[in-house]
Amino acid sequence: MATYVLLTKVSASGVKTIQANPRRIKEVNREIEALGARVVAQYATLGRYDFVNIVEAKDIETIARISVARGARGTVQIETLSAIPVETFIRAVGRKAK
């Protein structure tokens, strides 16, 4: 499984939804899991982004499908980042080119 970081900004209509039904956040997590990923961690944040989600998915196509499906509703904007474990990164950059 690959790891991805989803940085989410909630639109004005999304904020209204959260105010009316805060549990909607957990419903979205179940929707993400139904699309083939696993929410590893989730944080509400203050600042540029409203939520940070750490998600595992089998491939980039799965996470693309999730990002588009979530963004299509118009209640959020998502920036998706691929995350590499530090030890894997160190091994990769430490190898000499052949």
MMTF fields as JSON, N, C-alpha, C and O atoms, coordinates in Angstrom:
{
  "mmtfVersion": "1.0.0",
  "mmtfProducer": "UNKNOWN",
  "numBonds": 391,
  "numAtoms": 392,
  "numGroups": 98,
  "numChains": 1,
  "numModels": 1,
  "chainsPerModel": [1],
  "groupsPerChain": [98],
  "chainIdList": ["A"],
  "bondAtomList": [4, 2, 8, 6, 12, 10, 16, 14, 20, 18, 24, 22, 28, 26, 32, 30, 36, 34, 40, 38, 44, 42, 48, 46, 52, 50, 56, 54, 60, 58, 64, 62, 68, 66, 72, 70, 76, 74, 80, 78, 84, 82, 88, 86, 92, 90, 96, 94, 100, 98, 104, 102, 108, 106, 112, 110, 116, 114, 120, 118, 124, 122, 128, 126, 132, 130, 136, 134, 140, 138, 144, 142, 148, 146, 152, 150, 156, 154, 160, 158, 164, 162, 168, 166, 172, 170, 176, 174, 180, 178, 184, 182, 188, 186, 192, 190, 196, 194, 200, 198, 204, 202, 208, 206, 212, 210, 216, 214, 220, 218, 224, 222, 228, 226, 232, 230, 236, 234, 240, 238, 244, 242, 248, 246, 252, 250, 256, 254, 260, 258, 264, 262, 268, 266, 272, 270, 276, 274, 280, 278, 284, 282, 288, 286, 292, 290, 296, 294, 300, 298, 304, 302, 308, 306, 312, 310, 316, 314, 320, 318, 324, 322, 328, 326, 332, 330, 336, 334, 340, 338, 344, 342, 348, 346, 352, 350, 356, 354, 360, 358, 364, 362, 368, 366, 372, 370, 376, 374, 380, 378, 384, 382, 388, 386],
  "bondOrderList": [1, 1, 1, 1, 1, 1, 1, 1, 1, 1, 1, 1, 1, 1, 1, 1, 1, 1, 1, 1, 1, 1, 1, 1, 1, 1, 1, 1, 1, 1, 1, 1, 1, 1, 1, 1, 1, 1, 1, 1, 1, 1, 1, 1, 1, 1, 1, 1, 1, 1, 1, 1, 1, 1, 1, 1, 1, 1, 1, 1, 1, 1, 1, 1, 1, 1, 1, 1, 1, 1, 1, 1, 1, 1, 1, 1, 1, 1, 1, 1, 1, 1, 1, 1, 1, 1, 1, 1, 1, 1, 1, 1, 1, 1, 1, 1, 1],
  "groupList": [{"groupName": "MET", "atomNameList": ["N", "CA", "C", "O"], "elementList": ["N", "C", "C", "O"], "formalChargeList": [0, 0, 0, 0], "bondAtomList": [1, 0, 2, 1, 3, 2], "bondOrderList": [1, 1, 2], "singleLetterCode": "M", "chemCompType": "L-PEPTIDE LINKING"}, {"groupName": "ALA", "atomNameList": ["N", "CA", "C", "O"], "elementList": ["N", "C", "C", "O"], "formalChargeList": [0, 0, 0, 0], "bondAtomList": [1, 0, 2, 1, 3, 2], "bondOrderList": [1, 1, 2], "singleLetterCode": "A", "chemCompType": "L-PEPTIDE LINKING"}, {"groupName": "THR", "atomNameList": ["N", "CA", "C", "O"], "elementList": ["N", "C", "C", "O"], "formalChargeList": [0, 0, 0, 0], "bondAtomList": [1, 0, 2, 1, 3, 2], "bondOrderList": [1, 1, 2], "singleLetterCode": "T", "chemCompType": "L-PEPTIDE LINKING"}, {"groupName": "TYR", "atomNameList": ["N", "CA", "C", "O"], "elementList": ["N", "C", "C", "O"], "formalChargeList": [0, 0, 0, 0], "bondAtomList": [1, 0, 2, 1, 3, 2], "bondOrderList": [1, 1, 2], "singleLetterCode": "Y", "chemCompType": "L-PEPTIDE LINKING"}, {"groupName": "VAL", "atomNameList": ["N", "CA", "C", "O"], "elementList": ["N", "C", "C", "O"], "formalChargeList": [0, 0, 0, 0], "bondAtomList": [1, 0, 2, 1, 3, 2], "bondOrderList": [1, 1, 2], "singleLetterCode": "V", "chemCompType": "L-PEPTIDE LINKING"}, {"groupName": "LEU", "atomNameList": ["N", "CA", "C", "O"], "elementList": ["N", "C", "C", "O"], "formalChargeList": [0, 0, 0, 0], "bondAtomList": [1, 0, 2, 1, 3, 2], "bondOrderList": [1, 1, 2], "singleLetterCode": "L", "chemCompType": "L-PEPTIDE LINKING"}, {"groupName": "LYS", "atomNameList": ["N", "CA", "C", "O"], "elementList": ["N", "C", "C", "O"], "formalChargeList": [0, 0, 0, 0], "bondAtomList": [1, 0, 2, 1, 3, 2], "bondOrderList": [1, 1, 2], "singleLetterCode": "K", "chemCompType": "L-PEPTIDE LINKING"}, {"groupName": "SER", "atomNameList": ["N", "CA", "C", "O"], "elementList": ["N", "C", "C", "O"], "formalChargeList": [0, 0, 0, 0], "bondAtomList": [1, 0, 2, 1, 3, 2], "bondOrderList": [1, 1, 2], "singleLetterCode": "S", "chemCompType": "L-PEPTIDE LINKING"}, {"groupName": "GLY", "atomNameList": ["N", "CA", "C", "O"], "elementList": ["N", "C", "C", "O"], "formalChargeList": [0, 0, 0, 0], "bondAtomList": [1, 0, 2, 1, 3, 2], "bondOrderList": [1, 1, 2], "singleLetterCode": "G", "chemCompType": "PEPTIDE LINKING"}, {"groupName": "ILE", "atomNameList": ["N", "CA", "C", "O"], "elementList": ["N", "C", "C", "O"], "formalChargeList": [0, 0, 0, 0], "bondAtomList": [1, 0, 2, 1, 3, 2], "bondOrderList": [1, 1, 2], "singleLetterCode": "I", "chemCompType": "L-PEPTIDE LINKING"}, {"groupName": "GLN", "atomNameList": ["N", "CA", "C", "O"], "elementList": ["N", "C", "C", "O"], "formalChargeList": [0, 0, 0, 0], "bondAtomList": [1, 0, 2, 1, 3, 2], "bondOrderList": [1, 1, 2], "singleLetterCode": "Q", "chemCompType": "L-PEPTIDE LINKING"}, {"groupName": "ASN", "atomNameList": ["N", "CA", "C", "O"], "elementList": ["N", "C", "C", "O"], "formalChargeList": [0, 0, 0, 0], "bondAtomList": [1, 0, 2, 1, 3, 2], "bondOrderList": [1, 1, 2], "singleLetterCode": "N", "chemCompType": "L-PEPTIDE LINKING"}, {"groupName": "PRO", "atomNameList": ["N", "CA", "C", "O"], "elementList": ["N", "C", "C", "O"], "formalChargeList": [0, 0, 0, 0], "bondAtomList": [1, 0, 2, 1, 3, 2], "bondOrderList": [1, 1, 2], "singleLetterCode": "P", "chemCompType": "L-PEPTIDE LINKING"}, {"groupName": "ARG", "atomNameList": ["N", "CA", "C", "O"], "elementList": ["N", "C", "C", "O"], "formalChargeList": [0, 0, 0, 0], "bondAtomList": [1, 0, 2, 1, 3, 2], "bondOrderList": [1, 1, 2], "singleLetterCode": "R", "chemCompType": "L-PEPTIDE LINKING"}, {"groupName": "GLU", "atomNameList": ["N", "CA", "C", "O"], "elementList": ["N", "C", "C", "O"], "formalChargeList": [0, 0, 0, 0], "bondAtomList": [1, 0, 2, 1, 3, 2], "bondOrderList": [1, 1, 2], "singleLetterCode": "E", "chemCompType": "L-PEPTIDE LINKING"}, {"groupName": "ASP", "atomNameList": ["N", "CA", "C", "O"], "elementList": ["N", "C", "C", "O"], "formalChargeList": [0, 0, 0, 0], "bondAtomList": [1, 0, 2, 1, 3, 2], "bondOrderList": [1, 1, 2], "singleLetterCode": "D", "chemCompType": "L-PEPTIDE LINKING"}, {"groupName": "PHE", "atomNameList": ["N", "CA", "C", "O"], "elementList": ["N", "C", "C", "O"], "formalChargeList": [0, 0, 0, 0], "bondAtomList": [1, 0, 2, 1, 3, 2], "bondOrderList": [1, 1, 2], "singleLetterCode": "F", "chemCompType": "L-PEPTIDE LINKING"}],
  "groupTypeList": [0, 1, 2, 3, 4, 5, 5, 2, 6, 4, 7, 1, 7, 8, 4, 6, 2, 9, 10, 1, 11, 12, 13, 13, 9, 6, 14, 4, 11, 13, 14, 9, 14, 1, 5, 8, 1, 13, 4, 4, 1, 10, 3, 1, 2, 5, 8, 13, 3, 15, 16, 4, 11, 9, 4, 14, 1, 6, 15, 9, 14, 2, 9, 1, 13, 9, 7, 4, 1, 13, 8, 1, 13, 8, 2, 4, 10, 9, 14, 2, 5, 7, 1, 9, 12, 4, 14, 2, 16, 9, 13, 1, 4, 8, 13, 6, 1, 6],
  "groupIdList": [1, 2, 3, 4, 5, 6, 7, 8, 9, 10, 11, 12, 13, 14, 15, 16, 17, 18, 19, 20, 21, 22, 23, 24, 25, 26, 27, 28, 29, 30, 31, 32, 33, 34, 35, 36, 37, 38, 39, 40, 41, 42, 43, 44, 45, 46, 47, 48, 49, 50, 51, 52, 53, 54, 55, 56, 57, 58, 59, 60, 61, 62, 63, 64, 65, 66, 67, 68, 69, 70, 71, 72, 73, 74, 75, 76, 77, 78, 79, 80, 81, 82, 83, 84, 85, 86, 87, 88, 89, 90, 91, 92, 93, 94, 95, 96, 97, 98],
  "secStructList": [7, 3, 3, 3, 3, 3, 3, 3, 3, 3, 7, 2, 2, 2, 2, 2, 2, 2, 2, 2, 7, 6, 6, 2, 2, 2, 2, 2, 2, 2, 2, 2, 2, 2, 6, 6, 3, 3, 3, 3, 3, 3, 3, 3, 7, 1, 1, 1, 7, 1, 3, 3, 3, 3, 3, 3, 3, 1, 1, 2, 2, 2, 2, 2, 2, 2, 2, 2, 2, 2, 2, 6, 6, 1, 1, 3, 3, 3, 3, 3, 3, 3, 3, 7, 7, 2, 2, 2, 2, 2, 2, 2, 2, 2, 1, 7, 7, 7],
  "xCoordList": [0.837, 0.0, 0.882, 1.887, 0.487, 1.188, 0.511, -0.679, 1.275, 0.747, 0.608, 1.479, -0.493, -0.781, -1.23, -1.841, -0.919, -1.373, -2.39, -2.09, -3.586, -4.631, -4.788, -5.177, -4.479, -4.622, -5.934, -6.116, -6.846, -8.207, -8.574, -8.359, -9.137, -9.742, -11.243, -11.698, -12.002, -13.447, -14.066, -13.699, -15.008, -15.707, -16.736, -16.99, -17.322, -18.349, -19.515, -20.033, -19.93, -21.04, -20.607, -21.417, -19.341, -18.826, -18.799, -19.086, -18.455, -18.458, -19.873, -20.071, -20.856, -22.255, -22.662, -23.367, -22.214, -22.518, -21.907, -22.562, -20.656, -19.983, -20.665, -20.821, -21.068, -21.762, -23.085, -23.436, -23.8, -25.098, -24.945, -25.798, -23.851, -23.67, -22.177, -21.59, -21.554, -20.118, -19.729, -18.602, -20.64, -20.342, -20.172, -19.724, -20.521, -20.359, -18.901, -18.612, -17.994, -16.565, -16.275, -15.538, -16.833, -16.634, -17.319, -16.823, -18.455, -19.141, -18.251, -18.183, -17.582, -16.672, -15.549, -15.161, -15.027, -13.978, -14.463, -13.724, -15.703, -16.255, -16.396, -16.181, -16.751, -16.846, -15.476, -15.355, -14.45, -13.08, -12.707, -12.123, -13.042, -12.72, -13.511, -13.004, -14.739, -15.539, -14.949, -15.192, -14.172, -13.524, -12.171, -11.479, -11.786, -10.593, -9.376, -8.28, -9.521, -8.381, -8.667, -9.769, -7.65, -7.805, -7.316, -6.194, -8.146, -7.76, -6.941, -7.462, -5.654, -4.738, -4.822, -4.817, -4.9, -4.986, -5.686, -5.659, -6.31, -7.016, -6.888, -7.059, -6.584, -6.422, -7.188, -7.137, -7.893, -8.438, -7.314, -6.675, -7.065, -5.94, -6.389, -7.435, -5.601, -5.842, -4.798, -3.624, -5.219, -4.268, -4.731, -5.925, -3.789, -4.051, -5.016, -5.828, -4.929, -5.797, -6.673, -6.284, -7.853, -8.788, -8.614, -8.847, -8.198, -7.98, -6.745, -6.426, -6.055, -4.956, -5.306, -5.537, -5.345, -5.636, -4.436, -3.856, -4.074, -3.065, -3.845, -4.594, -3.653, -4.466, -3.554, -2.551, -3.897, -3.205, -4.114, -5.309, -3.53, -4.262, -3.327, -2.106, -3.916, -3.078, -2.312, -1.246, -2.841, -2.154, -2.628, -3.592, -1.938, -2.235, -3.609, -4.26, -4.043, -5.362, -6.474, -7.454, -6.316, -7.31, -7.383, -8.474, -6.229, -6.241, -6.73, -7.35, -6.463, -6.984, -8.506, -9.172, -9.047, -10.502, -11.135, -12.184, -10.483, -10.981, -10.922, -11.891, -9.811, -9.654, -10.677, -11.264, -10.891, -11.867, -13.288, -14.085, -13.602, -14.951, -15.254, -16.352, -14.29, -14.495, -14.58, -15.439, -13.714, -13.704, -14.897, -15.291, -15.481, -16.606, -17.841, -18.707, -17.936, -19.101, -19.103, -20.142, -17.933, -17.844, -17.746, -17.776, -17.628, -17.549, -16.12, -15.866, -15.188, -13.78, -12.876, -13.26, -11.662, -10.574, -9.484, -9.13, -8.951, -7.971, -6.664, -6.65, -5.577, -4.24, -3.715, -3.663, -3.326, -2.893, -1.386, -0.855, -0.714, 0.735, 1.058, 0.43, 2.034, 2.533, 3.559, 4.417, 3.486, 4.402, 5.268, 4.783, 6.556, 7.521, 8.12, 8.566, 8.142, 8.795, 10.244, 10.927, 10.701, 12.042, 13.121, 14.048, 13.021, 14.05, 14.093, 15.175, 12.947, 12.897, 13.533, 14.288, 13.235, 13.807, 15.331, 16.035, 15.837, 17.285, 17.954, 18.991, 17.363, 17.934, 17.94, 18.917, 16.854, 16.742, 17.767, 18.42, 17.91, 18.849, 20.292, 21.217, 20.492, 21.842, 22.448, 23.653, 21.625, 22.139, 22.868, 22.427, 23.977, 24.759, 24.094, 23.618, 24.067, 23.534, 24.465, 25.687, 23.868, 24.679, 24.875, 25.528],
  "yCoordList": [-1.181, 0.0, 1.245, 1.318, 2.203, 3.482, 4.451, 4.326, 5.413, 6.402, 7.741, 8.152, 8.417, 9.729, 10.676, 10.263, 11.947, 12.995, 13.824, 14.341, 13.945, 14.768, 16.03, 15.982, 17.167, 18.468, 19.053, 19.249, 19.332, 19.704, 21.098, 21.462, 21.869, 23.163, 22.986, 22.492, 23.387, 23.236, 24.537, 25.628, 24.408, 25.578, 26.086, 25.438, 27.246, 27.81, 26.839, 26.683, 26.185, 25.229, 23.998, 23.398, 23.619, 22.512, 22.835, 21.975, 24.076, 24.506, 24.422, 23.981, 24.846, 24.767, 23.323, 23.033, 22.425, 21.003, 20.496, 19.783, 20.861, 20.413, 20.991, 20.302, 22.254, 22.864, 22.153, 21.917, 21.821, 21.16, 19.704, 19.17, 19.053, 17.63, 17.307, 16.813, 17.57, 17.309, 15.858, 15.589, 14.926, 13.506, 13.208, 12.121, 14.153, 13.982, 13.678, 12.976, 14.219, 13.974, 12.475, 11.972, 11.768, 10.315, 9.577, 8.545, 10.095, 9.502, 9.579, 8.636, 10.698, 10.863, 9.832, 9.264, 9.588, 8.574, 7.209, 6.47, 6.877, 5.587, 5.564, 4.526, 6.689, 6.775, 6.568, 5.878, 7.163, 6.985, 5.507, 4.968, 4.863, 3.442, 2.588, 1.575, 2.977, 2.246, 2.361, 1.505, 3.42, 3.61, 2.908, 3.011, 2.192, 1.35, 1.848, 1.337, 2.829, 3.325, 3.159, 2.784, 3.446, 3.354, 4.658, 5.089, 5.283, 6.495, 6.066, 5.447, 6.401, 6.027, 7.023, 6.633, 8.309, 9.364, 10.565, 10.764, 11.357, 12.544, 13.632, 13.392, 14.834, 15.959, 17.165, 17.465, 17.851, 19.159, 20.136, 20.045, 21.066, 21.973, 23.427, 23.731, 24.297, 25.722, 26.287, 25.923, 27.161, 27.728, 27.513, 27.563, 27.277, 27.183, 26.056, 26.208, 24.936, 23.785, 23.515, 23.785, 22.983, 22.674, 21.262, 21.011, 20.34, 18.956, 18.399, 18.757, 17.51, 16.733, 15.278, 14.869, 14.498, 13.069, 12.279, 12.603, 11.256, 10.305, 9.078, 8.475, 8.723, 7.68, 6.667, 7.039, 5.405, 4.35, 3.868, 3.654, 3.7, 3.183, 2.279, 2.425, 1.345, 0.374, 1.0, 0.508, 2.093, 2.706, 4.144, 4.599, 4.828, 6.235, 6.407, 7.434, 5.417, 5.498, 5.535, 6.265, 4.752, 4.736, 6.091, 6.613, 6.668, 7.944, 9.062, 10.016, 8.959, 9.946, 9.888, 10.923, 8.691, 8.508, 9.132, 9.772, 8.933, 9.493, 11.017, 11.68, 11.566, 13.025, 13.669, 14.696, 13.081, 13.633, 13.492, 14.425, 12.346, 12.132, 13.117, 13.669, 13.34, 14.281, 15.712, 16.474, 16.085, 17.445, 17.781, 18.944, 16.778, 16.997, 17.532, 18.13, 17.333, 17.8, 19.313, 19.908, 19.925, 21.362, 21.829, 23.031, 20.895, 21.288, 21.326, 21.842, 20.779, 20.776, 20.94, 20.651, 21.412, 21.379, 20.535, 20.749, 19.579, 18.658, 18.753, 18.746, 18.842, 18.71, 17.371, 17.128, 16.503, 15.153, 15.031, 15.379, 14.538, 14.35, 12.881, 12.201, 12.394, 11.043, 11.112, 11.995, 10.205, 10.208, 8.962, 7.851, 9.167, 8.07, 7.974, 8.986, 6.788, 6.658, 7.14, 6.906, 7.804, 8.401, 7.363, 7.628, 6.197, 5.169, 4.742, 4.526, 4.621, 4.29, 5.403, 5.138, 6.63, 7.786, 7.799, 8.019, 7.564, 7.555, 6.474, 6.717, 5.28, 4.197, 4.578, 4.326, 5.181, 5.533, 6.592, 6.46, 7.614, 8.687, 8.304, 8.918, 7.305, 6.875, 5.934, 5.686, 5.405, 4.489, 5.273, 6.338, 4.73, 5.339, 5.008, 3.891, 5.986, 5.748, 4.794, 4.872, 3.892, 2.9, 3.333, 2.633],
  "zCoordList": [0.0, 0.0, 0.0, 0.707, -0.797, -0.836, 0.121, 0.41, 0.608, 1.542, 0.851, 0.084, 1.128, 0.551, 1.65, 2.635, 1.467, 2.371, 1.595, 0.519, 2.142, 1.521, 2.346, 3.513, 1.724, 2.364, 1.873, 0.671, 2.787, 2.407, 2.885, 4.041, 1.959, 2.279, 2.102, 1.071, 3.1, 3.068, 2.541, 2.977, 1.599, 1.051, 2.064, 3.079, 1.781, 2.662, 2.838, 3.944, 1.749, 1.876, 2.665, 3.372, 2.551, 3.343, 4.823, 5.655, 5.158, 6.557, 7.123, 8.255, 6.329, 6.776, 7.039, 8.005, 6.176, 6.364, 7.665, 8.425, 7.92, 9.148, 10.388, 11.396, 10.306, 11.444, 11.729, 12.885, 10.685, 10.846, 11.268, 11.978, 10.831, 11.086, 11.204, 10.242, 12.341, 12.5, 12.238, 11.823, 12.471, 12.226, 10.744, 10.382, 9.887, 8.439, 8.092, 7.123, 8.899, 8.679, 8.715, 7.867, 9.665, 9.771, 8.624, 8.172, 8.15, 7.003, 5.758, 4.969, 5.6, 4.459, 4.536, 3.516, 5.733, 5.89, 5.425, 4.775, 5.757, 5.306, 3.783, 3.158, 3.191, 1.724, 1.087, 0.074, 1.679, 1.18, 1.242, 0.301, 2.337, 2.48, 1.499, 1.018, 1.196, 0.211, -1.187, -2.039, -1.428, -2.733, -2.808, -3.821, -1.744, -1.811, -1.075, -1.303, -0.197, 0.573, 2.056, 2.456, 2.863, 4.319, 4.932, 4.665, 5.745, 6.454, 7.664, 8.591, 7.646, 8.714, 9.866, 11.034, 9.53, 10.547, 9.925, 8.71, 10.784, 10.312, 11.372, 12.567, 10.894, 11.804, 11.273, 10.08, 12.159, 11.837, 12.132, 13.18, 11.227, 11.386, 11.285, 10.711, 11.84, 11.737, 10.781, 10.852, 9.904, 8.959, 7.534, 7.24, 6.667, 5.23, 4.86, 3.948, 5.56, 5.298, 6.511, 7.647, 6.257, 7.336, 7.888, 9.07, 7.008, 7.421, 6.736, 5.602, 7.45, 6.897, 7.139, 8.277, 6.071, 6.164, 5.663, 4.626, 6.397, 5.951, 5.492, 6.26, 4.225, 3.603, 2.924, 2.315, 3.027, 2.282, 1.167, 1.368, -0.013, -1.167, -1.961, -1.902, -2.704, -3.42, -4.567, -4.937, -5.146, -6.28, -6.492, -5.877, -7.362, -7.643, -8.289, -8.101, -9.04, -9.671, -8.619, -8.768, -7.569, -6.493, -5.81, -5.583, -5.48, -4.782, -5.705, -5.237, -6.994, -7.946, -7.99, -8.009, -8.007, -8.016, -6.763, -6.834, -5.634, -4.376, -4.396, -4.026, -4.818, -4.858, -5.786, -5.445, -6.939, -7.889, -7.347, -7.446, -6.784, -6.242, -5.12, -5.058, -4.239, -3.13, -3.647, -3.205, -4.564, -5.082, -5.952, -6.042, -6.596, -7.512, -6.801, -7.439, -5.519, -4.765, -4.554, -4.269, -4.697, -4.527, -3.089, -2.825, -2.153, -0.743, -0.22, 0.868, -0.993, -0.59, -1.802, -2.935, -1.529, -2.498, -1.856, -0.697, -2.605, -2.052, -2.828, -4.059, -2.091, -2.664, -2.172, -0.967, -3.094, -2.745, -2.942, -3.997, -1.923, -1.962, -1.769, -0.958, -2.511, -2.297, -1.173, -1.177, -0.222, 0.925, 0.9, 0.685, 1.124, 1.121, 2.521, 3.061, 3.119, 4.423, 4.344, 3.347, 5.382, 5.371, 5.101, 4.336, 5.707, 5.484, 4.016, 3.469, 3.382, 1.954, 1.135, 0.199, 1.481, 0.789, 0.917, -0.068, 2.124, 2.35, 1.514, 0.898, 1.489, 0.674, -0.805, -1.511, -1.271, -2.691, -3.09, -4.125, -2.301, -2.681, -2.38, -2.911, -1.541, -1.207, -2.228, -2.203, -3.13, -4.16, -5.231, -5.661, -5.645, -6.735, -8.067, -8.275, -8.963, -10.313, -11.045, -10.913, -11.822, -12.555, -13.972, -14.747]
}
